[in-house]
Amino acid sequence: MSSIRSTLRLAGIAAFAALLAVAAPLHAQERIKDLASVGGVRGNQLVGYGLVVGLDGSGDRTSQAPFTVQSLRNMLNELGVSIPPNVNPQLRNVAAVAIHAELPPFAKPGQTIDVTVSSVANAVSLRGGTLLMAPLKGADGEVYAVAQGSLIVGGFGAEGRDGSRVSVNVPSVGRIPNGAMVEREVGGGFGGNGELTLNLNRADFTTVSRMVAALDARFGPGTARAVDGVTVAVRAPFDPGARIGFLAEVENVQLTPGAAPAKVIVNSRTGTVVIGSQVRVAPAAIAHGSLTVTITEGFDVSQPAPFNRGGATVVTPHSGIEASQDGSRMFKFPGGTSLDEIVNAVNAVGAAPGDLVAILEALKQAGALRAELEVI
């Protein structure tokens, strides 16, 4: 068992090292389009409420979701159908849903966008349902799109009469491709003044400085100026057509971004560890071992002697506990160790990803890890 555990551990470390090698940055030039976004050019979130009908008995239990019946009454009243006040419909083919979508920049009336539909009550599945016309509103309360159409549900669920239930994925959420039509355009800050702003995806003063130098070299001195560690202001034509052509050239200007900060990311839930290429370790010696406790459960059968009328067969449980500690070897990190040397040293000692987290935390506490340790 211990040999199998060691083999799996070394295989996991080898895969981890290969992933780091593939992900190592090459310091190649990148386009401004991949490093920054244009100020004022962004999407807007939309949200709405509606009813999904046509379900095969998997809709809301109206006794527990009275707002579904209220919504149905309001919709039928607007269509000229009135339900007597003393009648409480018990429908299983209707579900109240929340709808959300993103209105992309420069979307014009008549264009369509995708929407996501989610159950807000106790509907078991939205498979086979149809969303009735529902308005989608922005943060200002104005209607910007109207959604309607048949749902595509990736999940599947089934329920028995005894309450047993099985489901694959999440059948209470679906999507409608091109399910909403844009009704109102959102005004943007793309035009108007003589400057455009470029906002970096990640704040970095080095990248901002190099972007200003690259734009000045391409379009002439004074074209760009640094505003802060994220924003670069660029002089642009006033004419909208000329501004679009100018921005197309700006997006394709290439530069070498600044190196990422020295950081180690640790996912405490999955044990994933990502080490940046700038990470360095001061001289340190490390020894690490792990304790394994194995508990086994079994049963023994006590059979009475032959012709013993007063005896009975008895089943007695028994437990076995075994504790073992893997041998640990001390290894040394020399000063200024590079990423390759760190991975090689960890592979040499045979540390699993979970052990690697403990080693990195100890190095940080000792002041030997020259990087920011971020646990998510």
C-alpha positions in Angstrom: 0.0 0.0 0.0 2.8 2.4 0.9 4.5 1.8 -2.5 1.3 2.5 -4.3 0.8 5.7 -2.3 4.4 6.8 -3.1 3.9 6.1 -6.8 0.7 8.1 -7.0 2.3 10.9 -5.0 5.3 11.1 -7.4 3.0 11.0 -10.4 0.9 13.9 -9.1 4.1 16.0 -8.5 5.4 15.2 -12.0 2.1 16.4 -13.5 2.2 19.5 -11.3 5.8 20.3 -12.5 4.8 19.7 -16.1 1.9 22.2 -15.7 4.2 24.8 -14.3 6.6 24.3 -17.1 3.9 24.8 -19.7 2.5 27.8 -17.9 5.9 29.6 -17.6 5.7 33.0 -19.2 7.9 33.6 -22.2 8.0 37.4 -21.9 6.8 37.8 -25.5 5.1 40.9 -26.8 1.4 41.2 -26.4 -1.3 43.4 -28.1 -2.9 46.3 -26.3 -6.2 44.6 -27.1 -5.2 41.7 -24.8 -3.9 43.9 -22.0 -6.5 46.6 -21.7 -10.1 47.6 -22.4 -11.4 50.9 -23.8 -13.1 53.1 -21.2 -16.8 53.3 -21.6 -17.1 50.2 -23.7 -18.7 47.6 -21.4 -21.8 45.4 -21.1 -24.7 46.0 -18.7 -26.5 43.5 -16.5 -30.2 42.9 -17.1 -32.7 41.0 -14.8 -36.3 40.1 -15.0 -39.1 37.9 -13.7 -41.5 35.6 -15.7 -43.4 32.4 -16.0 -42.3 29.1 -17.7 -45.3 27.0 -18.9 -45.7 23.7 -20.5 -43.8 21.6 -17.9 -44.6 17.9 -17.6 -45.8 18.0 -14.0 -42.4 19.3 -12.7 -43.4 22.9 -12.0 -44.0 24.8 -8.8 -46.1 23.3 -6.0 -48.5 26.3 -5.8 -49.5 25.5 -2.2 -45.9 26.4 -1.2 -45.3 29.1 -3.8 -48.4 31.4 -3.8 -46.6 34.1 -5.8 -46.7 31.7 -8.8 -50.5 31.7 -8.7 -50.5 35.4 -8.2 -48.3 36.0 -11.3 -50.5 33.7 -13.3 -53.7 35.5 -12.2 -52.1 38.9 -13.2 -51.1 37.6 -16.6 -54.5 36.1 -17.4 -56.3 39.3 -16.3 -54.2 41.3 -18.7 -55.2 38.9 -21.5 -58.9 39.3 -20.6 -59.3 36.0 -18.6 -60.5 36.4 -15.0 -60.3 33.7 -12.4 -62.9 33.8 -9.6 -61.4 34.8 -6.2 -62.6 31.6 -4.5 -60.7 29.4 -7.1 -57.1 28.5 -6.3 -55.5 26.8 -9.3 -53.3 23.8 -8.4 -51.0 23.7 -11.4 -47.9 21.6 -11.8 -47.0 22.8 -15.3 -46.1 26.4 -14.4 -42.9 27.7 -12.7 -41.9 31.2 -11.6 -38.4 32.0 -12.8 -35.8 34.7 -12.7 -34.1 35.8 -15.9 -30.8 37.4 -16.3 -28.7 38.4 -19.3 -25.8 40.8 -20.3 -26.5 43.6 -22.7 -23.3 43.9 -24.8 -21.8 47.3 -25.7 -23.3 49.0 -28.7 -26.3 46.6 -28.8 -29.0 48.1 -31.0 -32.8 47.7 -30.9 -33.8 44.6 -32.8 -30.7 42.6 -32.0 -31.0 39.4 -29.9 -29.0 38.3 -26.8 -28.9 35.0 -24.9 -30.7 34.7 -21.6 -30.4 32.4 -18.6 -33.6 31.2 -16.8 -33.5 30.0 -13.2 -36.3 28.6 -11.0 -37.1 30.8 -7.9 -39.5 28.4 -6.2 -39.7 24.6 -5.9 -39.9 23.5 -9.5 -38.1 20.2 -10.0 -37.2 20.7 -13.6 -37.6 23.3 -16.4 -37.1 20.8 -19.2 -39.5 21.2 -22.0 -40.9 24.5 -20.8 -41.5 27.8 -22.6 -40.8 31.2 -21.2 -43.6 33.7 -21.8 -42.9 37.3 -22.6 -40.9 38.9 -19.8 -39.3 42.3 -19.6 -35.6 42.6 -18.7 -34.6 45.7 -16.7 -31.3 47.4 -16.0 -30.1 48.9 -12.8 -32.0 52.1 -13.5 -35.3 50.3 -13.7 -35.8 50.8 -17.4 -36.7 48.0 -19.8 -33.9 47.2 -22.2 -35.0 43.9 -23.6 -37.9 41.4 -23.8 -37.3 37.7 -23.4 -39.4 34.8 -24.7 -38.8 31.3 -26.1 -38.2 27.6 -25.5 -35.7 26.6 -22.9 -32.7 24.3 -23.4 -32.0 22.5 -20.1 -28.7 20.5 -19.7 -29.8 18.7 -16.6 -32.2 15.8 -16.0 -34.2 14.8 -12.9 -36.6 12.0 -12.0 -38.6 11.5 -8.8 -40.5 8.5 -7.4 -43.7 8.3 -5.5 -41.9 7.4 -2.3 -39.9 10.7 -2.5 -36.7 9.2 -3.9 -35.1 11.4 -6.5 -32.2 11.4 -8.9 -30.8 14.3 -10.9 -28.0 14.9 -13.3 -26.5 18.4 -13.4 -29.1 21.1 -12.5 -32.4 20.7 -14.3 -33.9 23.8 -12.7 -31.7 26.2 -14.8 -31.9 26.6 -18.6 -30.8 28.9 -21.4 -32.5 30.4 -24.4 -30.1 31.3 -27.2 -31.1 34.6 -28.8 -34.0 34.5 -26.4 -34.3 38.2 -25.8 -34.7 41.1 -28.2 -33.1 44.4 -27.4 -35.6 47.3 -27.2 -33.4 50.1 -26.0 -29.9 51.2 -26.7 -27.5 52.1 -23.9 -25.6 55.4 -24.5 -21.8 55.0 -24.0 -18.9 57.3 -23.5 -17.1 56.2 -26.6 -17.3 59.6 -28.4 -17.5 63.2 -27.4 -14.1 64.5 -26.2 -10.6 64.4 -27.7 -9.3 61.5 -25.6 -9.8 57.8 -25.2 -8.9 55.9 -22.1 -7.3 52.5 -22.0 -7.8 50.6 -18.7 -5.4 47.7 -17.9 -6.9 44.4 -16.9 -4.4 44.2 -14.1 -2.8 47.3 -12.4 0.9 47.5 -13.2 2.9 50.7 -13.4 5.6 49.1 -15.6 3.0 48.1 -18.2 1.5 51.5 -18.1 4.8 53.2 -18.7 5.7 50.8 -21.6 2.3 51.3 -23.1 2.7 55.1 -23.2 6.2 54.6 -24.8 4.8 52.2 -27.4 1.9 54.5 -28.4 4.2 57.5 -28.6 6.6 55.6 -30.8 3.8 54.5 -33.1 1.8 57.7 -33.4 4.2 60.4 -32.3 5.3 62.0 -29.0 2.5 63.3 -26.8 -0.1 60.9 -28.1 -0.5 59.0 -24.8 -0.1 60.0 -21.1 -0.3 57.9 -18.0 -3.1 58.8 -15.6 -2.4 56.2 -12.9 -1.4 52.6 -12.5 -4.3 51.3 -14.6 -5.3 54.1 -17.0 -3.6 55.5 -20.1 -5.2 58.5 -21.9 -4.8 58.6 -25.7 -5.5 61.6 -28.0 -8.0 60.5 -30.6 -9.8 62.2 -33.5 -13.2 63.8 -32.9 -14.9 62.2 -36.0 -16.5 58.9 -35.0 -15.4 57.1 -38.2 -11.8 58.3 -37.9 -11.8 57.4 -34.1 -12.8 53.8 -34.8 -10.0 53.4 -37.4 -7.5 55.0 -35.0 -8.6 52.7 -32.2 -8.2 49.6 -34.4 -4.6 50.6 -34.9 -4.1 51.2 -31.2 -5.4 47.8 -30.3 -2.8 46.1 -32.4 0.2 48.0 -31.0 2.5 45.4 -29.3 4.5 45.8 -26.2 6.2 43.7 -23.5 4.1 43.8 -20.3 5.7 44.1 -16.9 6.5 40.8 -15.1 3.9 39.5 -12.7 4.5 40.0 -9.0 6.1 37.2 -7.0 3.1 35.3 -5.7 2.1 31.8 -4.6 -1.6 30.9 -4.9 -2.9 28.0 -2.7 -6.4 26.6 -3.1 -7.1 25.2 0.4 -10.2 23.2 -0.8 -8.6 21.3 -3.7 -4.9 21.4 -2.7 -3.9 23.2 -5.9 -0.7 25.2 -5.7 0.5 27.7 -8.4 3.9 29.2 -8.1 4.8 32.3 -10.1 8.0 32.5 -12.1 9.3 35.5 -9.9 9.2 33.5 -6.7 12.5 33.1 -4.9 13.6 31.4 -1.7 16.3 32.4 0.8 18.6 29.7 2.0 16.6 27.2 4.1 16.7 23.5 5.2 13.4 21.6 5.3 12.4 18.2 6.6 8.8 17.1 6.2 7.0 13.8 7.0 3.4 12.7 7.1 1.4 10.5 9.5 -1.1 8.0 8.0 -3.8 6.3 10.2 -5.7 3.3 8.7 -8.8 2.0 10.3 -10.4 -1.3 9.1 -13.7 -2.7 10.1 -14.6 -6.4 10.0 -17.0 -9.0 11.5 -16.5 -12.4 13.1 -19.1 -15.1 13.4 -19.4 -17.2 16.6 -21.0 -20.5 15.9 -22.3 -22.7 18.7 -21.1 -26.3 19.1 -23.0 -29.1 17.4 -26.2 -30.4 19.1 -26.1 -27.4 21.4 -29.8 -26.4 21.6 -29.3 -23.4 23.8 -26.6 -21.7 21.7 -27.1 -19.2 18.9 -25.0 -17.8 16.1 -23.6 -14.4 17.1 -21.9 -11.8 14.8 -19.3 -9.7 16.6 -17.6 -6.7 15.0 -13.9 -6.0 15.3 -11.8 -3.0 14.4 -8.1 -2.7 13.4 -6.1 0.5 13.7 -2.7 1.0 12.1 -0.6 4.1 12.2 2.5 4.7 10.0 4.7 7.7 9.4 6.6 8.1 6.1 10.2 8.7 6.4 11.3 12.2 5.8 14.6 13.5 4.4 16.0 17.0 5.0 16.8 19.0 1.8 18.2 22.4 1.3 17.0 25.4 -0.8 20.0 27.5 -1.8 19.6 31.3 -1.9 17.9 32.8 -4.9 16.4 29.5 -6.0 14.5 29.7 -9.3 11.2 28.1 -10.0 12.8 25.1 -11.7 15.0 24.5 -8.7 12.1 24.7 -6.3 10.1 22.1 -8.3 13.1 19.8 -8.6 13.8 20.0 -4.8 10.1 19.2 -4.0 10.1 16.3 -6.5 13.3 15.0 -4.9 11.8 14.8 -1.5 8.5 13.3 -2.9 6.1 15.8 -1.4 2.5 15.7 -2.4 0.6 18.9 -3.2 -0.9 18.9 0.3 2.6 18.6 1.8 3.8 21.3 -0.5 1.2 23.7 1.0 2.6 23.0 4.5 6.2 23.5 3.3 5.4 26.9 1.6 3.5 28.1 4.7 6.5 27.2 6.9 8.9 29.0 4.5 6.7 32.1 4.6 6.6 32.1 8.4 10.4 31.7 8.5 10.9 34.6 6.2 12.6 32.5 3.5 9.8 32.7 0.9 10.3 35.9 -1.2 6.7 36.0 -2.4 3.2 36.8 -1.4 1.4 33.7 -0.2 -2.3 33.9 -1.1 -4.8 31.3 0.2 -8.2 31.1 -1.6 
